[in-house]
Amino acid sequence: MGSPLPAGTRAAVHISGIEKTFLSARGAIHALAQTNLTIRQGEFVSIVGPSGCGKSTLLSLIAGLDAPTAGKILIEGQEVHGTHDSLGVVFQRDLLLDWRTVMDNVLLQIEMRGLAPKAHAATARQLLDMVGLQEFHGRYPRELSGGMRQRVSICRALVHNPLLLLMDEPFGALDAISRDRLNVDLGRICSETKKSVIFITHSIAEAVFLGDRVVVMSSRPGRVVADMNIETPRPRELSFRETPEFAGYVRQVRQIFEAEGVL
């Protein structure tokens, strides 16, 4: 289970008693039930669960894009009421603008916040170089592969130096080789920048490979049914997946899903 915070340490994110019910003409949909979770500063937390369990709903609540039916969410000690500037978000689709260059797509984040793009251009270049796109600053999205486009979207989410990075199945649409490469790149970047990360995925293997912790959610209404520490230090190489330790963690998560009737 996730270990408690050391005395005097403030959580990056604290989720307490969160519930979410959606109302529709066909009746109420109970998406989340009594969800509690704490993410430490600089920690990478993977959240894995079946389709429809409320993973993306939880991310929307943390981002302030929707309000919970009950409970509260604190980011850096401040309760979330609406959208806020202290986070970056990466979605499954890269959402790049085809008429803007790679550099301009990254700096769009800065423009939308009313900041000066020139003052952040050096940071944008540094991030693009970190993900191996140093020769593509002036190219357009149509000239990039799917994996390259998603690297651009990660840079865009980080260019304003957010406290928290939210990632909603960002690699789900990629081929296996691109996904493996981005898993390695993301682990390295997040370790170097020391960002707090909440990463949503359907893949047990991906959750274990990337996370300091793997949080397992039940079927709808979603709730946390397990919170496992992954003891192997980050960043990790792909060879970690060939170890008995990795296989053991994956087996534990699978057994949790079997006990929940998901598998």
Helices and strands as residue ranges (DSSP letters): E 13-24, E 27-39, E 44-48, H 55-63, E 70-75, E 78-79, E 87-90, H 102-112, H 117-130, G 141-143, H 146-158, E 164-168, H 176-193, E 196-201, H 204-210, E 213-217, E 224-229, G 238-242, H 244-259
